[in-house]
């Protein structure tokens, strides 16, 4: 079903210089939704005579409106409250939820109450159809576009303010955690230096080697903590340009450096087929999978038949990738904590506890989110989302 579209640049009687100046401006794209062709013609006539560059799209049926909204590139919507198949209020709710464009409702006689409701639902303004004039229309369009521009600016300001608060809180936690965890090996070094002095003074040479070993272990631990902290701090600043790459290729790249660890642990790895293409920093997502695979292997040391499944699914249009293991699992109360810097559920386990913090930061830099699906003794699934492109048949099959 074709949507009528018309563009004009100036009303009659304007000078050539003014015409050239106006045509350089970006045209205002208006979608008028009304099942009455005569009313759409009236709107078209008013806009054609205006001293502004407009592109008008007309839609009278449900399919036409949906097609226009899906295509986007709309600056303003004029929506009749009484539309066939789907009411104007219902369309308004969809447009507001998706933040497609500002909406001006078109109301009939005696529908003032519905018009007020539309304002509460998110419409910027409304125009009674029986009071529609050229001046009323153009004035409302101008005010609506200015109001929408201010609203977007305010929303962006609130978003940036919220992000700043979150970043400040994260920075405070980061500084506290780093200072706390880096002091631990320092305390160990200081303690054994005192013991070392005492053993030297007492000429107990047989104890010196043990003292040196403890100091060396603490120094190595501090070096690893500093190295991982530096790696985490760089994420989001030093990033390769994102590219389109089949996720299956990323999985294979991550399996190569972890092959020895997988084999020594006797782990069977199952990888799904027909992964979608993702738009990502390839090397960073390889790093994510390496961390998750190594974590899974570490969590299955007591499992007789250790297994890792790497797959994906489509949840409500969102591309979800996952790494599942049949290891010891994680208590629900710990699902959020495992992503904190230096957090280790088992203090005796290997690593610094930075791996999942790095995973979380990389995924968030890509605009995704990451979470745990697990229960104690019932295995663990780490899920994360990424921007992906699906083949139609894969999207229909909704692989898991």
Residue pairs with C-beta under 8 A, 6 or more apart in sequence:
1 61
1 63
1 64
1 67
3 57
3 58
3 59
3 64
3 67
3 68
4 40
4 57
4 58
4 59
5 55
5 56
5 57
5 58
6 44
6 48
6 55
6 56
6 58
7 27
7 53
7 54
7 55
7 56
8 47
8 48
8 53
8 54
9 19
9 22
9 23
9 27
9 53
10 18
10 19
10 22
10 51
10 53
11 48
11 49
11 50
11 51
12 49
14 22
14 51
22 51
22 52
22 53
23 53
25 53
26 53
27 53
27 54
27 55
28 52
28 53
28 54
28 55
28 75
28 76
28 141
28 145
29 54
29 55
29 57
29 73
29 74
29 75
29 76
30 47
30 54
30 55
30 56
30 57
30 74
30 75
30 76
30 77
30 78
30 141
31 57
31 58
31 59
31 65
31 68
31 69
31 74
31 76
31 77
31 78
31 101
32 40
32 43
32 44
32 56
32 57
32 58
32 59
32 77
32 78
33 59
33 60
33 65
33 77
33 78
33 79
33 80
33 83
33 88
33 91
34 40
34 43
34 58
34 60
34 78
34 80
34 83
34 106
35 60
35 61
35 80
35 83
35 84
36 60
36 80
37 60
39 80
39 106
39 129
40 58
40 60
42 132
43 56
43 78
43 132
43 137
44 56
44 58
46 132
46 133
46 134
46 137
46 138
47 54
47 56
47 137
48 54
49 134
50 134
50 138
52 138
57 68
57 74
59 65
59 67
59 68
61 84
61 85
62 83
62 84
62 85
62 86
65 83
65 86
65 91
68 74
69 94
69 95
69 98
69 100
72 100
74 100
74 101
75 101
75 102
75 145
76 101
76 102
76 103
76 104
76 141
76 144
76 145
76 148
77 95
77 100
77 101
77 102
77 103
77 104
78 103
78 104
78 106
78 127
79 88
79 91
79 92
79 95
79 103
79 104
79 105
79 106
79 123
80 88
80 105
80 106
80 129
81 87
81 88
81 89
81 105
81 106
81 107
81 108
81 111
81 114
81 115
81 118
82 88
82 108
82 111
83 91
88 105
88 106
88 118
89 114
89 117
89 118
89 121
92 103
92 105
92 118
92 121
92 122
92 123
93 121
93 122
95 101
95 103
95 122
96 103
96 121
96 122
96 123
101 148
102 124
102 144
102 145
102 147
102 148
102 151
103 118
103 122
103 123
103 124
104 123
104 124
104 125
104 126
104 127
104 140
104 141
104 144
105 115
105 118
105 123
105 125
105 126
105 127
106 126
106 127
106 129
106 132
107 114
107 115
107 118
107 126
107 127
107 128
107 129
108 128
108 129
108 130
109 128
109 130
111 128
112 128
115 126
115 128
118 126
119 125
119 126
124 143
124 144
124 147
124 148
125 140
125 143
125 144
125 147
127 136
127 137
127 140
173 340
173 341
174 341
177 340
177 341
177 342
178 225
178 229
178 341
178 342
181 225
181 341
181 342
182 222
182 225
182 226
184 221
185 218
185 219
185 221
185 222
185 225
186 218
186 222
188 214
188 215
188 217
188 218
189 215
189 218
189 219
189 222
192 211
192 214
192 215
192 218
193 215
195 207
195 211
196 208
196 211
196 212
196 215
199 205
199 207
199 208
199 211
200 208
221 352
224 352
225 342
225 352
225 354
228 352
228 354
228 358
229 341
229 354
231 354
231 358
232 341
232 354
232 357
232 358
232 361
235 284
235 358
235 361
235 362
235 365
236 361
236 365
239 281
239 284
239 365
240 281
240 282
240 283
240 284
241 281
242 279
242 280
242 281
242 366
243 279
243 280
243 281
243 282
244 277
244 278
244 279
244 389
245 277
245 278
245 280
245 282
246 275
246 276
246 277
246 278
247 275
247 276
247 277
247 278
247 312
247 321
247 386
247 388
248 271
248 273
248 274
248 275
250 278
250 280
250 282
250 285
250 286
250 289
251 271
251 275
251 289
251 310
253 282
253 286
254 286
254 289
254 290
254 293
255 262
255 269
255 271
255 293
257 290
258 290
258 293
258 294
258 297
261 293
261 294
261 297
262 269
262 293
262 297
262 308
265 297
265 300
265 301
265 306
266 306
267 296
267 297
267 300
267 306
267 307
267 308
268 305
268 306
268 307
268 308
269 293
269 307
269 308
269 309
269 310
270 307
270 308
270 309
270 310
270 311
271 310
271 311
272 309
272 310
272 311
272 312
272 399
274 391
274 394
274 399
275 312
276 312
276 319
276 388
276 389
276 390
276 391
276 394
277 388
277 389
278 285
278 319
278 386
278 387
278 388
278 389
279 386
279 387
279 388
279 389
280 366
280 386
280 387
281 362
281 365
281 366
284 362
284 365
284 366
285 362
285 366
285 386
287 358
287 362
288 358
288 359
288 362
288 363
288 384
289 310
289 323
291 355
291 356
291 358
291 359
292 323
292 359
292 382
293 308
293 310
293 323
294 355
295 355
295 356
295 382
296 308
296 323
296 324
296 325
296 327
296 380
297 306
297 308
297 325
298 349
298 350
298 351
299 325
299 327
299 328
299 329
299 380
300 306
300 307
300 325
300 326
300 327
300 328
302 328
303 326
303 327
303 328
305 326
306 325
306 326
306 327
307 325
307 326
308 323
308 324
308 325
309 322
309 323
309 324
309 325
310 321
310 322
310 323
310 324
311 321
311 322
311 324
311 399
311 400
312 319
312 320
312 321
312 322
312 399
312 400
313 320
313 322
313 398
313 399
313 400
314 320
314 390
314 395
314 398
314 399
318 385
319 385
319 386
319 387
319 388
319 390
320 383
320 384
320 385
321 383
321 384
321 385
321 386
322 373
322 381
322 382
322 383
322 384
323 381
323 382
324 379
324 380
324 381
324 382
325 379
325 380
325 381
326 379
327 379
327 380
328 376
328 377
328 380
329 374
329 375
329 376
329 377
329 378
329 379
329 380
330 338
330 345
330 372
330 374
330 375
330 376
330 380
331 345
331 375
331 376
332 374
332 375
334 345
335 371
335 372
335 374
337 343
337 345
338 345
338 356
338 372
339 356
339 357
339 359
339 360
339 370
340 357
341 353
341 354
341 357
342 352
342 353
342 354
342 357
343 353
343 356
343 357
344 351
344 353
356 382
359 370
359 382
359 384
360 370
363 369
363 370
363 384
363 385
363 386
364 370
366 386
366 387
367 387
368 384
368 385
368 386
368 387
369 384
369 385
370 382
370 383
370 384
370 385
371 382
371 383
371 384
372 380
372 381
372 382
372 383
373 380
373 381
373 383
374 380
374 381
